[in-house]
Amino acid sequence: MNSEKKNALLDEDSRPVLLGVVHLRPLPASPGYSRGGMDEIISAAKSDAETLLEAGFDGYVIENFGDVPFFPTTVPPATVAAMTRIACELPTRDTIVIVNVLRNDPLAALSIAAAAGLSGIRVNVHTSAMLCDQGIIEGRAAETLRLRSELGQELAILADVDVKHAVQLGNPRDLGELAKETACRGLADGLIVSGCATGSAVDPDELSTVKEAVPGHPVFIGSGADESNIAGLLETADGAIVGTALKRAGDVGNEIDIARARAWLDAARG
């Protein structure tokens, strides 16, 4: 099943691949968690996932969006346990499902994906080093690829290039070179290009730069895709990950609005 899902995510015949985001509420051990609230967290996540699939999305991304402030690297065991339980409760069969453990714990993400039978993971910093509100985050590609081999499962690795809410550490390098390093030296299966922050639009020129730098690798839009720009962006990109634009009133903290989700898909698919 993992192999089929990975192929559906990365195969040229399946493009464009359109994924919504299931933003999880604060999980156990995070500052915003309400004691005894796992049932409510699972219910809200399941509702959003089912809405996305009903609207017609190819799948979704699960991420611990409510766990601010984020750890720069390894998250606590409680987070891994909670996200695994949630993933196992959501509709995942025959559906593309990616997990992103914020801020940057790809080893936890791979473990969750393997245990729950998901399609793969999103990694915010896969190679190089970035400066962000969690401090300095360094890529862990070597550990990530080796764990995937040890797990023995076909799990896709989608990696951000010059991720949002961060800046390059040291002298800024060409975006195309960063893309090549991420794909060719970091061995990421697909790349993600985002704006500067959650909900910020992608620069079409940056999207083109990344796509041209790594021919043969799928490139996904990682933020700011809305009804007004998605069709144009998909002329270059192979897919998109969308969250804020689908929420009620366009507020990232709200539930997914099925009318907005359907309207977004209509715009994306012409």
N, C-alpha and C positions, 0 to 999 in steps of 0.2 A: 504493500500500500504506500509506504513512504516513497518508493521509486516512482510509482505512477503520479503521485502528487508533485514530486520534484520535477518530473518531466512536464507536467501541465503548467508549472510555473515558469519553466525556462525554455520550453519548446517554441520555436518560431511559429509553428502552425496554431499555437494557442493564443497568440498576441492579438490585440492588447490584453494584458491581464490587469483586471481592475479589482483592487482590494480596499475594503473599508477598514476602519480601526475600532477595536473594542477597547476603550479606555477604562481600565479597571479602577474601581474606587480604592481608597487607602486600605492596604492589606495589613494583617496582623504584624505587630512590631513596628509599624510606621506611625509617625506622630498623629496622623489624622484618623487612625483606625478607631472604630466604635466597638467596644468589647462585645463579643457575642454576635458580631455582624456579618459572619461569613455567608449565611443564608441570603442576606440582602445583596451582598456583593455578587454572589453567583447568579441570583435572579436577575439583577440588572445587566450583567454580562451576557447571560443567555438571551435576554430580550433584545439587546443590541445585535448580537450575532444572528439571531433568527430574522430580525428586521432586514439586515443586510442581505441575507440569502433570499428572503422573500422578494426584495426589491430587484434582485437579479445580479448581484455582485458575484465575482468568481471565488471569493473567499474573504478572509479578513486577517488582520494582525492583532494579536493580543499583547498589550503592554501594561506594565504597572505604573500607569500615568499618575495615580494618586499618591504615590509613595514619596512625595517631596519632603525634605530635601533628599536627593539621590546620593547613593554611594558611588564613588568614582570607579570602583572595580567590583570586588566580590560582595554580593548581597548576603544577608543572613539566611541560615537554613529555613527559617520560618517563611521567608519570601518564596523560596524555591518550592517548599511544600504547598503553600497556598496556591501558587500559580499552576502547579501540576494538578491539584485537585480541581481547580476551576477549568483548566483545559479539558480534563476528562469528563466534565459535566456539560460542555458545550457541543453543539452539532459540528462534528469534525469529519465524519465519514464522507468520502468522495468529494471533499471540499479542500481547497487550498487554505491552510492555516499556518501563519508565521508567528513566532513568539519573539518579543523584544524585551529583554530584561534591562531596564534603565538603572544607572546611566550607561554602564558598559560591562556587563557580565556575560560574555558569549558562552562561557563554560556552563553556567547555570541554564542559559537558554537552550543549548544543545541537549542538556540532560532532561529538561522539561519536554522538549520536542520529541526526543527518543522515547521517553516513558509514555507520552500521551498519543504517540503515533501521528505527529504533525508533519508539515511539509518542510519546515526549515526555520531559519532564524534571521533576524535583522541585527546587524552589529553597527553601532554608531561610530566607533573608532576601531578599525580593523588593522590598519597599518599607520605608521608615522606617529605623531604626538600632537595633541590639541590642548589649548588652554581654554578652560570654561569655568562655570561657577562652582564646579567641584574641584577645581585646581587643575593640575596637569594629568591628562589621561593618555596613556601610551597604548598603542595597538598590541594585540596579543594573538596575532595571526598564527604564529608557530604553535602555541598551545591549543588554539581552536581547531586547527586542521588535524593535529595529532589526536585530540579527543574524538573528533568525528570518525577518524579511522578506527580508533579503539572501540567505539560504539558499534561499528559495523553496519550503520544504517545510511540510506540515501537521503541525506538532509541537505537542503539548499542553504547556501550562505549568501545573503544579500548584505552588502556593506555600503555604508555612506561614504561619499567622497566630499571632504570639506564640510562636515556635518553642521547642522544648525545649532544655535546657542553655543558657538565655540569659534575660536580663531586658530589659525596655524601657529604653532610654537616656532619662534625664530623667524628668519626671513621667509615671507610668503613665497610658495613655489607655484609654478604653472599648474592650472587645474588639470590639464591633459596629462602631465607627468604624474600627478597624484593618482589619476584614474588608472594609468598603466601600472603603477606600483601596486595598487590595490588589487587589480585583476591578475596581473602576470607574476608578481612576486608574492602577494598575499593570497593568491589563488581563490579569490572571491568568485562565486558563480554568477552574480549579478551586481550591478552598482545602483546606488540611489543618489539622486541629486535633489537637494532641498534649498529653500530660501534661508534667510538668516535666523528665523524663529518659527515656532509653531504657528501655522496658518499663513506664513509669509510666502508670497509667490516665488516660483522658480524663475531665474533669469533664462530666457530662451537661448541666449548666446552661450551661457554656461552649459546648458543641457546639450547643445550641439557640440561643444568642445569635448565633453566627456564621451558622447556617442562616437565621434570621429576618432577619438584616441584609442578606443577599444572595440574595433569592429568584431562582430561575432558574439559579443557579450550583451545580454539584455540590460537596458538602462531604464530605471523607474523614476517617476516623479515622486518626491518624498514629502512635499508640503505645498500648501497654497493653491491647489488645483480646485477651481470652482467652475460653475456653468459658463462663465464668460471666457475662460482661457483654456479649458481642458482639450477641446477639439484641436486647437492649434498646437498645443504641446505634444499631443499624441501623434502629430505628423513626424516628430523626431523620436519620442520615447516609445518604449515597448510596453509600458504599463504605468499604473499610478497607484499610490497609496494615499487615501483621503480620509480625513477625520472631521475637522472643524466644519467644513462646508456642508456636512450631512446632519449636523446637530440642530435641534430645535432652536430657532432664532439665531442660528450661527454661533452659538455659545458652546465652546468645547466642553464645558462642565455639564451640559444637558444630555438627554438621551437622543438617540438617532431618530430622526423624523423620516418616516417612510416616503412621504411626498417629496421631500427634499432629495432623498436618496434616488428615487426614480427619476426626478428631473435632472439630477446630475448625470445619471447613466444615459438618459436620452441625449444629453448634450455631448457626452463622451463618444457615444456610438452613432451619432448623426441621425 
